[in-house]
Amino acid sequence: MSDAVLVTGGFGLVGSQTVRRLAELGRPVVATDLQTDANRKAATTLPDGVRARWADLTDPGQVEQLLTEVAPAVVIHLAAVIPPPIYRNRALARKVNVDATATLVRAAEALPTPPRFVQASSNAVYGARNPHRHNAPVTVDTPPHPTDLYGGHKLEAEELVRASSLEWVVLRLGGVLSTDPKAMPFTTDALFFESALPTDGRLHSVDVRDVAWAFAAATTADVVGEILLIAGDDTHKLRQGEVGPALAGARGMAGALPPGRPGDPDRDDAWFITDWMDTARAQEALQFQHHSWPDMLAEMSGQAGLLRYPMRLLAPLARLYVARQSAYRNAPGRYADPWAAIRARLGEPGLDR
Ligand SMILES: NC(=O)c1ccc[n+]([C@@H]2O[C@H](COP(=O)([O-])OP(=O)(O)OC[C@H]3O[C@@H](n4cnc5c(N)ncnc54)[C@H](O)[C@@H]3O)[C@@H](O)[C@H]2O)c1
C-alpha cells in the first residue's frame, strides 16, 4: 500500500480544490479523471506532490488497473454526473453514479490493504423539500426519500459504500459555490435551471474550499462509519431566489437576473432537492467552516474591482439575455413547477424504475 490519496473526479469543481487542500497538507495525491483537453491542460499546473492519472470509471478494467497501480491508503470518490447534465444523460449518469461506484468499491475491497473510502453524497437524498411543510433543517436521522434521478443515484451509491467491508465515511453536501467565476460557468442550461427553481426554496450553500477542507479532514478524522452533513455556517442558510442576484450584484451586475417564481405551498413535489442542514456534528469532527456567505460576496466584489462599474452598464443587456433562457417565460401560472420545466427542456428527471 502507498500512502497516496486517490481523488476521483479530481479535476471537477470539488475535486480540484480537494486535491489542492491535500497537497497543502503535504499528502501524496493521485487525481484521476477523464482524459479531456481541459483536464490535460489543468494537469500541467498541479501542485507539488500531485500526479494525474486518466481513467474512465465506467470501464471496470481501467478501474482495477488504477487501484492496483496506485494502491491508495484512501479513496475520495467524487466523480459523478450531476444536475443539470444528469437529466440529459440518464443512462450514462447511472453508469457513472451507481455502476462505477460499485466497481470502485469492489476493486478497493480486493486490495491487500483496503483503503478508507470517503464517498461524496448530496442533500438530494432527502428529495423535494417544501419549506411550508418542513420547519427543521435535515439531520443525519432525517429519513432519505429521493424524488429525482440524482437523489436516487446518490442514495444507491451511499448504500453500496455502506454495505462494503471498507472503512467508509459519507459526506452529504449542500449547494457548493465558488468565488472563482471560471469554476461555475453560466451556461444556458445553468441559467435555465436556476430560473426554474422556486425562489423561496431553502438552499444551504457552502464554499468549495470548505468542502475540500472537509474531504481532506475526513481522510484521517475519527469518523469511520459516519454520515456527515457538509454545508456552510448559519450565514449560508439562504433562499434560492437570493443567491443568483447576490452573486450577480457582487460582480457589478445587480439587476441582471429577472425575478423567478415562488413554489406552490400546496404541492410537496414541486420543490427542489435542497434544504437547510444540521452541520453541528460535521463541524465538530472536521472543523471545515471557514468562509461565510458575506465573506464570499466581499471576495467576489473585491476580485471584480473597478470592473464592477462598466459591468453595471451591461446589466440591462444581460437581463434581456437571461430572460430569454428563463423557464417560465410566457408561461401561465404564478408558481414554479421545476420538474415539469426540467422535463420539457432537459429530459425526464424522475427516479430510475
Ligand atoms: N456541486 C454541488 O453543489 C454538489 C452538491 C452535492 C453533492 N455533490 C457531489 O460532489 C461530487 C463532486 O461534484 P462536483 O460539483 O465537483 O462535480 P463536477 O461535475 O465538477 O465533477 C465531477 C467530475 O467527475 C468526472 N467524471 C464524470 N464521469 C466520469 C467517468 N466516467 N470517469 C471518470 N471521471 C468522471 C468529471 O469529468 C468531473 O471532473 C459529486 O459526487 C456530486 O454528486 C456536489
The ligand as a Tripos MOL2 file, in Angstrom:
@<TRIPOS>MOLECULE
LIG
   44    48     1     0     0
SMALL
NO_CHARGES

@<TRIPOS>ATOM
      1 N1        -21.6340   20.7660   -6.7590 N.am      1 LIG1
      2 C1        -22.5510   20.5940   -5.8020 C.2       1 LIG1
      3 O1        -23.2850   21.5330   -5.4190 O.2       1 LIG1
      4 C2        -22.7110   19.2510   -5.1320 C.ar      1 LIG1
      5 C3        -23.7030   19.1170   -4.1740 C.ar      1 LIG1
      6 C4        -23.8720   17.9020   -3.5390 C.ar      1 LIG1
      7 C5        -23.0550   16.8480   -3.8690 C.ar      1 LIG1
      8 N2        -22.0940   16.9780   -4.8190 N.ar      1 LIG1
      9 C6        -21.2700   15.7880   -5.1530 C.3       1 LIG1
     10 O2        -19.8920   16.1360   -5.0900 O.3       1 LIG1
     11 C7        -19.1710   15.4100   -6.0780 C.3       1 LIG1
     12 C8        -18.3340   16.3640   -6.9100 C.3       1 LIG1
     13 O3        -19.2040   17.2690   -7.5610 O.3       1 LIG1
     14 P1        -18.6600   18.4830   -8.4380 P.3       1 LIG1
     15 O4        -19.5540   19.6250   -8.1910 O.co2     1 LIG1
     16 O5        -17.2080   18.6240   -8.2520 O.co2     1 LIG1
     17 O6        -18.9870   17.9280   -9.9000 O.3       1 LIG1
     18 P2        -18.1700   18.1230  -11.2490 P.3       1 LIG1
     19 O7        -19.1140   17.8010  -12.3500 O.co2     1 LIG1
     20 O8        -17.4630   19.4370  -11.2550 O.co2     1 LIG1
     21 O9        -17.0530   16.9960  -11.1350 O.3       1 LIG1
     22 C9        -17.3260   15.6420  -11.3920 C.3       1 LIG1
     23 C10       -16.1090   15.0420  -12.0730 C.3       1 LIG1
     24 O10       -16.3650   13.6670  -12.3660 O.3       1 LIG1
     25 C11       -15.7350   13.3710  -13.5840 C.3       1 LIG1
     26 N3        -16.3290   12.2100  -14.2360 N.ar      1 LIG1
     27 C12       -17.5650   12.1340  -14.8060 C.ar      1 LIG1
     28 N4        -17.7040   10.9300  -15.4090 N.ar      1 LIG1
     29 C13       -16.5500   10.2440  -15.2040 C.ar      1 LIG1
     30 C14       -16.0960    8.9490  -15.5970 C.ar      1 LIG1
     31 N5        -16.8530    8.1250  -16.3480 N.pl3     1 LIG1
     32 N6        -14.8550    8.5670  -15.2370 N.ar      1 LIG1
     33 C15       -14.0700    9.4020  -14.5160 C.ar      1 LIG1
     34 N7        -14.4380   10.6350  -14.1120 N.ar      1 LIG1
     35 C16       -15.6670   11.0510  -14.4600 C.ar      1 LIG1
     36 C17       -15.9600   14.6390  -14.4250 C.3       1 LIG1
     37 O11       -15.0540   14.6980  -15.5190 O.3       1 LIG1
     38 C18       -15.7720   15.7360  -13.4070 C.3       1 LIG1
     39 O12       -14.4380   16.2280  -13.3800 O.3       1 LIG1
     40 C19       -20.1940   14.6140   -6.8610 C.3       1 LIG1
     41 O13       -20.1980   13.2850   -6.3780 O.3       1 LIG1
     42 C20       -21.5060   15.3000   -6.5570 C.3       1 LIG1
     43 O14       -22.5930   14.3910   -6.6390 O.3       1 LIG1
     44 C21       -21.9000   18.1640   -5.4720 C.ar      1 LIG1
@<TRIPOS>BOND
     1     1     2 1
     2     2     3 2
     3     2     4 1
     4     4     5 ar
     5     4    44 ar
     6     5     6 ar
     7     6     7 ar
     8     7     8 ar
     9     8     9 1
    10     8    44 ar
    11     9    10 1
    12     9    42 1
    13    10    11 1
    14    11    12 1
    15    11    40 1
    16    12    13 1
    17    13    14 1
    18    14    15 2
    19    14    16 1
    20    14    17 1
    21    17    18 1
    22    18    19 2
    23    18    20 1
    24    18    21 1
    25    21    22 1
    26    22    23 1
    27    23    24 1
    28    23    38 1
    29    24    25 1
    30    25    26 1
    31    25    36 1
    32    26    27 ar
    33    26    35 ar
    34    27    28 ar
    35    28    29 ar
    36    29    30 ar
    37    29    35 ar
    38    30    31 1
    39    30    32 ar
    40    32    33 ar
    41    33    34 ar
    42    34    35 ar
    43    36    37 1
    44    36    38 1
    45    38    39 1
    46    40    41 1
    47    40    42 1
    48    42    43 1
@<TRIPOS>SUBSTRUCTURE
     1 LIG1         1 GROUP 0 **** ****
